[in-house]
Amino acid sequence: MVSAADDDVPDPVADRKQDAVVACAVYLDGVRLPGDWSPAAAVAEVRTRGTGFVWVGLFEPDEERIRDVAEAFGLHELAVEDAVHAHQRPKLDRYDGNLFMVLKTLRFIEHDSPTTAHEIVESGEIMVFLGRDYVVTVRHGHHSELGDVRRQLEADPQLLAAGPAMVLHEIADRVVDGYGEVIEAFQGDIDLVETAVFAPRSELSVEQMYLVKREIMELRRAVMPLAGPLRKLSDGSCGPLVPDVVRSYFRNVDDHLTAAAERVAAFDEVLTTLVDATLAKVSLQQNNDMRKMSAWVAIIAVPTMVAGTYGMNFDHMPELRWKYGYPLVVSVTLAVCVGLYRLFKRNRWL
């Protein structure tokens, strides 16, 4: 038997061979039946009664453990393989009698500055198998726990009575709300980066800018591909697996996702502009450095030329034996150097 405890995160250092089923419950008219259930016993109970559904929660299962669950519910082997190995794009696949949906979860990592952090956004995944009388959730990542979702639904039996599709909605809604929280936190980082880019003596490097840009791409990979699956869930494409009463809920989630996608796209555009501005700033700084070097080379060239001229071994040279020749040459050289310095200074080359 498997404990019907909530979807709390197991100990990450525990033996990987331990039971990956962290929750298994039977729901009848939105009410959780008492007792401990294995997946096979739970689905048998529901199908014997002819009503209700099973919700099984898995956390990073291996192939052996998920195979038992797959056999109990008749899950497609390709979807099961995706659920074990993870690293999937958000998607919605339809197999015989069930749906397989992948959602990417995000968590904002607190840090002192976006320009010094090594990682800003941590990602995870939730895979959901949805059938007529069951929903199986597979989680990857310790920040994607669903215990709160389960408790919230169990506190509202009328909502849970809508069936497995309502569980999928609540999970999608929680994930999309998480996107909103990450985006709000990211807004502060964008403002800090923008301030740093245009600060007069900023030392922000292009490498630091690309770090923030990379994290924005992590946001895009989670948010943008989810739009298609949510629209399929809300427009009736999934048939009786998603009843009419639940579709309006998915439309609401889709609206929230659209708002999140627009902000992520805006972040991406701003970061692209800031990267271009940083590159232009670096190029301008290099040009300034080259002008300074050229100005000093021009100034140093004057005494070098004079010294080189008078260093030649000729008998007849202007003012070579004149008493005031040396002071005159030195004075003229200094005067030319000072004149060049003032000229370059006035033109902001120095």
Beta strands, then each sheet from edge to edge (+ up, - down):
strand 1: 21-28
strand 2: 31-32
strand 3: 53-59
strand 4: 91-95
strand 5: 98-108
strand 6: 121-131
strand 7: 134-140
sheet 1: 2+ 1- 3+ 7+ 6- 5+ 4-
end
